Amino acid sequence: MTEEYLNYLYIQNLKDREGTIYVPVNPGNGLPLFLGL
């Protein structure tokens, strides 16, 4: 599994939870900024 795929699964998991705060993403690669990628 690639890091991108794992991040994708992580984001999908966050979206499935209730009351999840939207995570800002890096416009360059679409990955969450808080992951520092």
PDBQT receptor file of N, H, CA, C and O in Angstrom, charges set to zero:
ATOM      1  N   MET A   1       0.842  -1.200   0.000  1.00  0.00    +0.000 N 
ATOM      2  CA  MET A   1       0.000   0.000   0.000  1.00  0.00    +0.000 C 
ATOM      3  C   MET A   1       0.877   1.250   0.000  1.00  0.00    +0.000 C 
ATOM      4  O   MET A   1       1.906   1.317   0.673  1.00  0.00    +0.000 OA
ATOM      5  N   THR A   2       0.439   2.222  -0.769  1.00  0.00    +0.000 N 
ATOM      6  H   THR A   2      -0.397   2.167  -1.316  1.00  0.00    +0.000 HD
ATOM      7  CA  THR A   2       1.196   3.470  -0.817  1.00  0.00    +0.000 C 
ATOM      8  C   THR A   2       0.733   4.402   0.290  1.00  0.00    +0.000 C 
ATOM      9  O   THR A   2      -0.359   4.244   0.836  1.00  0.00    +0.000 OA
ATOM     10  N   GLU A   3       1.573   5.374   0.613  1.00  0.00    +0.000 N 
ATOM     11  H   GLU A   3       2.460   5.503   0.169  1.00  0.00    +0.000 HD
ATOM     12  CA  GLU A   3       1.208   6.353   1.635  1.00  0.00    +0.000 C 
ATOM     13  C   GLU A   3      -0.040   7.121   1.218  1.00  0.00    +0.000 C 
ATOM     14  O   GLU A   3      -0.900   7.424   2.046  1.00  0.00    +0.000 OA
ATOM     15  N   GLU A   4      -0.133   7.435  -0.076  1.00  0.00    +0.000 N 
ATOM     16  H   GLU A   4       0.565   7.189  -0.749  1.00  0.00    +0.000 HD
ATOM     17  CA  GLU A   4      -1.291   8.190  -0.570  1.00  0.00    +0.000 C 
ATOM     18  C   GLU A   4      -2.579   7.404  -0.351  1.00  0.00    +0.000 C 
ATOM     19  O   GLU A   4      -3.606   7.959   0.039  1.00  0.00    +0.000 OA
ATOM     20  N   TYR A   5      -2.502   6.102  -0.610  1.00  0.00    +0.000 N 
ATOM     21  H   TYR A   5      -1.668   5.651  -0.927  1.00  0.00    +0.000 HD
ATOM     22  CA  TYR A   5      -3.694   5.272  -0.443  1.00  0.00    +0.000 C 
ATOM     23  C   TYR A   5      -4.100   5.190   1.026  1.00  0.00    +0.000 C 
ATOM     24  O   TYR A   5      -5.284   5.260   1.356  1.00  0.00    +0.000 OA
ATOM     25  N   LEU A   6      -3.112   5.042   1.900  1.00  0.00    +0.000 N 
ATOM     26  H   LEU A   6      -2.150   4.986   1.632  1.00  0.00    +0.000 HD
ATOM     27  CA  LEU A   6      -3.400   4.995   3.331  1.00  0.00    +0.000 C 
ATOM     28  C   LEU A   6      -4.003   6.307   3.802  1.00  0.00    +0.000 C 
ATOM     29  O   LEU A   6      -4.916   6.315   4.629  1.00  0.00    +0.000 OA
ATOM     30  N   ASN A   7      -3.495   7.415   3.279  1.00  0.00    +0.000 N 
ATOM     31  H   ASN A   7      -2.754   7.408   2.608  1.00  0.00    +0.000 HD
ATOM     32  CA  ASN A   7      -4.046   8.727   3.623  1.00  0.00    +0.000 C 
ATOM     33  C   ASN A   7      -5.481   8.835   3.136  1.00  0.00    +0.000 C 
ATOM     34  O   ASN A   7      -6.342   9.379   3.826  1.00  0.00    +0.000 OA
ATOM     35  N   TYR A   8      -5.732   8.309   1.933  1.00  0.00    +0.000 N 
ATOM     36  H   TYR A   8      -5.033   7.867   1.372  1.00  0.00    +0.000 HD
ATOM     37  CA  TYR A   8      -7.089   8.329   1.378  1.00  0.00    +0.000 C 
ATOM     38  C   TYR A   8      -8.047   7.565   2.290  1.00  0.00    +0.000 C 
ATOM     39  O   TYR A   8      -9.142   8.038   2.591  1.00  0.00    +0.000 OA
ATOM     40  N   LEU A   9      -7.626   6.388   2.723  1.00  0.00    +0.000 N 
ATOM     41  H   LEU A   9      -6.736   6.004   2.479  1.00  0.00    +0.000 HD
ATOM     42  CA  LEU A   9      -8.466   5.592   3.620  1.00  0.00    +0.000 C 
ATOM     43  C   LEU A   9      -8.701   6.329   4.930  1.00  0.00    +0.000 C 
ATOM     44  O   LEU A   9      -9.796   6.286   5.491  1.00  0.00    +0.000 OA
ATOM     45  N   TYR A  10      -7.655   7.010   5.416  1.00  0.00    +0.000 N 
ATOM     46  H   TYR A  10      -6.765   7.045   4.961  1.00  0.00    +0.000 HD
ATOM     47  CA  TYR A  10      -7.766   7.755   6.668  1.00  0.00    +0.000 C 
ATOM     48  C   TYR A  10      -8.791   8.871   6.538  1.00  0.00    +0.000 C 
ATOM     49  O   TYR A  10      -9.612   9.083   7.430  1.00  0.00    +0.000 OA
ATOM     50  N   ILE A  11      -8.733   9.582   5.414  1.00  0.00    +0.000 N 
ATOM     51  H   ILE A  11      -8.065   9.410   4.690  1.00  0.00    +0.000 HD
ATOM     52  CA  ILE A  11      -9.672  10.676   5.170  1.00  0.00    +0.000 C 
ATOM     53  C   ILE A  11     -11.097  10.140   5.056  1.00  0.00    +0.000 C 
ATOM     54  O   ILE A  11     -12.028  10.733   5.601  1.00  0.00    +0.000 OA
ATOM     55  N   GLN A  12     -11.270   9.024   4.352  1.00  0.00    +0.000 N 
ATOM     56  H   GLN A  12     -10.513   8.542   3.910  1.00  0.00    +0.000 HD
ATOM     57  CA  GLN A  12     -12.602   8.438   4.222  1.00  0.00    +0.000 C 
ATOM     58  C   GLN A  12     -13.139   8.045   5.596  1.00  0.00    +0.000 C 
ATOM     59  O   GLN A  12     -14.329   8.197   5.872  1.00  0.00    +0.000 OA
ATOM     60  N   ASN A  13     -12.255   7.540   6.453  1.00  0.00    +0.000 N 
ATOM     61  H   ASN A  13     -11.288   7.417   6.229  1.00  0.00    +0.000 HD
ATOM     62  CA  ASN A  13     -12.656   7.166   7.805  1.00  0.00    +0.000 C 
ATOM     63  C   ASN A  13     -13.104   8.393   8.589  1.00  0.00    +0.000 C 
ATOM     64  O   ASN A  13     -14.078   8.329   9.339  1.00  0.00    +0.000 OA
ATOM     65  N   LEU A  14     -12.405   9.500   8.420  1.00  0.00    +0.000 N 
ATOM     66  H   LEU A  14     -11.615   9.552   7.810  1.00  0.00    +0.000 HD
ATOM     67  CA  LEU A  14     -12.791  10.735   9.101  1.00  0.00    +0.000 C 
ATOM     68  C   LEU A  14     -14.156  11.209   8.621  1.00  0.00    +0.000 C 
ATOM     69  O   LEU A  14     -14.977  11.665   9.417  1.00  0.00    +0.000 OA
ATOM     70  N   LYS A  15     -14.393  11.099   7.317  1.00  0.00    +0.000 N 
ATOM     71  H   LYS A  15     -13.725  10.729   6.671  1.00  0.00    +0.000 HD
ATOM     72  CA  LYS A  15     -15.658  11.557   6.748  1.00  0.00    +0.000 C 
ATOM     73  C   LYS A  15     -16.829  10.728   7.258  1.00  0.00    +0.000 C 
ATOM     74  O   LYS A  15     -17.958  11.213   7.330  1.00  0.00    +0.000 OA
ATOM     75  N   ASP A  16     -16.552   9.469   7.614  1.00  0.00    +0.000 N 
ATOM     76  H   ASP A  16     -15.635   9.075   7.555  1.00  0.00    +0.000 HD
ATOM     77  CA  ASP A  16     -17.617   8.588   8.079  1.00  0.00    +0.000 C 
ATOM     78  C   ASP A  16     -18.023   8.883   9.520  1.00  0.00    +0.000 C 
ATOM     79  O   ASP A  16     -19.095   8.469   9.961  1.00  0.00    +0.000 OA
ATOM     80  N   ARG A  17     -17.176   9.591  10.249  1.00  0.00    +0.000 N 
ATOM     81  H   ARG A  17     -16.305   9.927   9.890  1.00  0.00    +0.000 HD
ATOM     82  CA  ARG A  17     -17.500   9.908  11.637  1.00  0.00    +0.000 C 
ATOM     83  C   ARG A  17     -18.400  11.130  11.709  1.00  0.00    +0.000 C 
ATOM     84  O   ARG A  17     -18.342  12.005  10.846  1.00  0.00    +0.000 OA
ATOM     85  N   GLU A  18     -19.220  11.184  12.728  1.00  0.00    +0.000 N 
ATOM     86  H   GLU A  18     -19.266  10.473  13.429  1.00  0.00    +0.000 HD
ATOM     87  CA  GLU A  18     -20.084  12.348  12.909  1.00  0.00    +0.000 C 
ATOM     88  C   GLU A  18     -19.307  13.471  13.583  1.00  0.00    +0.000 C 
ATOM     89  O   GLU A  18     -18.487  13.238  14.471  1.00  0.00    +0.000 OA
ATOM     90  N   GLY A  19     -19.585  14.696  13.140  1.00  0.00    +0.000 N 
ATOM     91  H   GLY A  19     -20.252  14.886  12.419  1.00  0.00    +0.000 HD
ATOM     92  CA  GLY A  19     -18.987  15.852  13.785  1.00  0.00    +0.000 C 
ATOM     93  C   GLY A  19     -17.518  16.040  13.487  1.00  0.00    +0.000 C 
ATOM     94  O   GLY A  19     -16.814  16.713  14.239  1.00  0.00    +0.000 OA
ATOM     95  N   THR A  20     -17.042  15.453  12.398  1.00  0.00    +0.000 N 
ATOM     96  H   THR A  20     -17.615  14.906  11.787  1.00  0.00    +0.000 HD
ATOM     97  CA  THR A  20     -15.635  15.597  12.048  1.00  0.00    +0.000 C 
ATOM     98  C   THR A  20     -15.380  16.973  11.456  1.00  0.00    +0.000 C 
ATOM     99  O   THR A  20     -16.117  17.436  10.586  1.00  0.00    +0.000 OA
ATOM    100  N   ILE A  21     -14.329  17.618  11.938  1.00  0.00    +0.000 N 
ATOM    101  H   ILE A  21     -13.730  17.242  12.645  1.00  0.00    +0.000 HD
ATOM    102  CA  ILE A  21     -13.946  18.920  11.393  1.00  0.00    +0.000 C 
ATOM    103  C   ILE A  21     -13.206  18.698  10.080  1.00  0.00    +0.000 C 
ATOM    104  O   ILE A  21     -12.352  17.818   9.973  1.00  0.00    +0.000 OA
ATOM    105  N   TYR A  22     -13.549  19.510   9.082  1.00  0.00    +0.000 N 
ATOM    106  H   TYR A  22     -14.243  20.225   9.168  1.00  0.00    +0.000 HD
ATOM    107  CA  TYR A  22     -12.891  19.388   7.783  1.00  0.00    +0.000 C 
ATOM    108  C   TYR A  22     -11.403  19.656   7.914  1.00  0.00    +0.000 C 
ATOM    109  O   TYR A  22     -10.994  20.621   8.559  1.00  0.00    +0.000 OA
ATOM    110  N   VAL A  23     -10.600  18.809   7.307  1.00  0.00    +0.000 N 
ATOM    111  H   VAL A  23     -10.932  18.025   6.783  1.00  0.00    +0.000 HD
ATOM    112  CA  VAL A  23      -9.150  18.960   7.358  1.00  0.00    +0.000 C 
ATOM    113  C   VAL A  23      -8.680  19.699   6.111  1.00  0.00    +0.000 C 
ATOM    114  O   VAL A  23      -8.968  19.268   4.994  1.00  0.00    +0.000 OA
ATOM    115  N   PRO A  24      -7.955  20.812   6.284  1.00  0.00    +0.000 N 
ATOM    116  CA  PRO A  24      -7.446  21.527   5.121  1.00  0.00    +0.000 C 
ATOM    117  C   PRO A  24      -6.466  20.655   4.342  1.00  0.00    +0.000 C 
ATOM    118  O   PRO A  24      -5.688  19.903   4.928  1.00  0.00    +0.000 OA
ATOM    119  N   VAL A  25      -6.513  20.765   3.013  1.00  0.00    +0.000 N 
ATOM    120  H   VAL A  25      -7.146  21.376   2.537  1.00  0.00    +0.000 HD
ATOM    121  CA  VAL A  25      -5.618  19.960   2.193  1.00  0.00    +0.000 C 
ATOM    122  C   VAL A  25      -4.662  20.843   1.414  1.00  0.00    +0.000 C 
ATOM    123  O   VAL A  25      -4.949  22.005   1.124  1.00  0.00    +0.000 OA
ATOM    124  N   ASN A  26      -3.529  20.270   1.085  1.00  0.00    +0.000 N 
ATOM    125  H   ASN A  26      -3.295  19.326   1.320  1.00  0.00    +0.000 HD
ATOM    126  CA  ASN A  26      -2.541  20.963   0.268  1.00  0.00    +0.000 C 
ATOM    127  C   ASN A  26      -3.061  21.009  -1.162  1.00  0.00    +0.000 C 
ATOM    128  O   ASN A  26      -3.319  19.959  -1.752  1.00  0.00    +0.000 OA
ATOM    129  N   PRO A  27      -3.221  22.207  -1.738  1.00  0.00    +0.000 N 
ATOM    130  CA  PRO A  27      -3.756  22.307  -3.101  1.00  0.00    +0.000 C 
ATOM    131  C   PRO A  27      -2.840  21.674  -4.140  1.00  0.00    +0.000 C 
ATOM    132  O   PRO A  27      -3.276  21.368  -5.249  1.00  0.00    +0.000 OA
ATOM    133  N   GLY A  28      -1.578  21.478  -3.787  1.00  0.00    +0.000 N 
ATOM    134  H   GLY A  28      -1.224  21.726  -2.885  1.00  0.00    +0.000 HD
ATOM    135  CA  GLY A  28      -0.620  20.904  -4.733  1.00  0.00    +0.000 C 
ATOM    136  C   GLY A  28      -0.842  19.420  -4.951  1.00  0.00    +0.000 C 
ATOM    137  O   GLY A  28      -0.749  18.930  -6.077  1.00  0.00    +0.000 OA
ATOM    138  N   ASN A  29      -1.142  18.693  -3.855  1.00  0.00    +0.000 N 
ATOM    139  H   ASN A  29      -1.218  19.091  -2.941  1.00  0.00    +0.000 HD
ATOM    140  CA  ASN A  29      -1.266  17.240  -4.003  1.00  0.00    +0.000 C 
ATOM    141  C   ASN A  29      -2.543  16.687  -3.376  1.00  0.00    +0.000 C 
ATOM    142  O   ASN A  29      -2.794  15.484  -3.436  1.00  0.00    +0.000 OA
ATOM    143  N   GLY A  30      -3.355  17.570  -2.769  1.00  0.00    +0.000 N 
ATOM    144  H   GLY A  30      -3.150  18.547  -2.720  1.00  0.00    +0.000 HD
ATOM    145  CA  GLY A  30      -4.630  17.127  -2.231  1.00  0.00    +0.000 C 
ATOM    146  C   GLY A  30      -4.541  16.355  -0.928  1.00  0.00    +0.000 C 
ATOM    147  O   GLY A  30      -5.532  15.786  -0.469  1.00  0.00    +0.000 OA
ATOM    148  N   LEU A  31      -3.351  16.334  -0.328  1.00  0.00    +0.000 N 
ATOM    149  H   LEU A  31      -2.547  16.796  -0.701  1.00  0.00    +0.000 HD
ATOM    150  CA  LEU A  31      -3.193  15.600   0.923  1.00  0.00    +0.000 C 
ATOM    151  C   LEU A  31      -3.411  16.518   2.115  1.00  0.00    +0.000 C 
ATOM    152  O   LEU A  31      -3.163  17.720   2.025  1.00  0.00    +0.000 OA
ATOM    153  N   PRO A  32      -3.870  15.967   3.228  1.00  0.00    +0.000 N 
ATOM    154  CA  PRO A  32      -4.109  16.779   4.424  1.00  0.00    +0.000 C 
ATOM    155  C   PRO A  32      -2.837  17.467   4.890  1.00  0.00    +0.000 C 
ATOM    156  O   PRO A  32      -1.777  16.844   4.962  1.00  0.00    +0.000 OA
ATOM    157  N   LEU A  33      -2.943  18.750   5.205  1.00  0.00    +0.000 N 
ATOM    158  H   LEU A  33      -3.804  19.256   5.147  1.00  0.00    +0.000 HD
ATOM    159  CA  LEU A  33      -1.781  19.524   5.613  1.00  0.00    +0.000 C 
ATOM    160  C   LEU A  33      -1.232  19.053   6.952  1.00  0.00    +0.000 C 
ATOM    161  O   LEU A  33      -0.027  19.131   7.190  1.00  0.00    +0.000 OA
ATOM    162  N   PHE A  34      -2.107  18.564   7.829  1.00  0.00    +0.000 N 
ATOM    163  H   PHE A  34      -3.086  18.500   7.636  1.00  0.00    +0.000 HD
ATOM    164  CA  PHE A  34      -1.638  18.201   9.162  1.00  0.00    +0.000 C 
ATOM    165  C   PHE A  34      -0.736  16.967   9.152  1.00  0.00    +0.000 C 
ATOM    166  O   PHE A  34      -0.037  16.697  10.129  1.00  0.00    +0.000 OA
ATOM    167  N   LEU A  35      -0.752  16.222   8.049  1.00  0.00    +0.000 N 
ATOM    168  H   LEU A  35      -1.319  16.442   7.255  1.00  0.00    +0.000 HD
ATOM    169  CA  LEU A  35       0.128  15.060   7.963  1.00  0.00    +0.000 C 
ATOM    170  C   LEU A  35       1.543  15.457   7.571  1.00  0.00    +0.000 C 
ATOM    171  O   LEU A  35       2.461  14.641   7.639  1.00  0.00    +0.000 OA
ATOM    172  N   GLY A  36       1.721  16.708   7.162  1.00  0.00    +0.000 N 
ATOM    173  H   GLY A  36       0.975  17.371   7.107  1.00  0.00    +0.000 HD
ATOM    174  CA  GLY A  36       3.054  17.214   6.870  1.00  0.00    +0.000 C 
ATOM    175  C   GLY A  36       3.684  16.613   5.631  1.00  0.00    +0.000 C 
ATOM    176  O   GLY A  36       4.903  16.451   5.568  1.00  0.00    +0.000 OA
ATOM    177  N   LEU A  37       2.851  16.274   4.630  1.00  0.00    +0.000 N 
ATOM    178  H   LEU A  37       1.861  16.405   4.682  1.00  0.00    +0.000 HD
ATOM    179  CA  LEU A  37       3.403  15.681   3.408  1.00  0.00    +0.000 C 
ATOM    180  C   LEU A  37       3.521  16.713   2.300  1.00  0.00    +0.000 C 
ATOM    181  O   LEU A  37       3.967  16.388   1.199  1.00  0.00    +0.000 OA
TER     182      LEU A  37
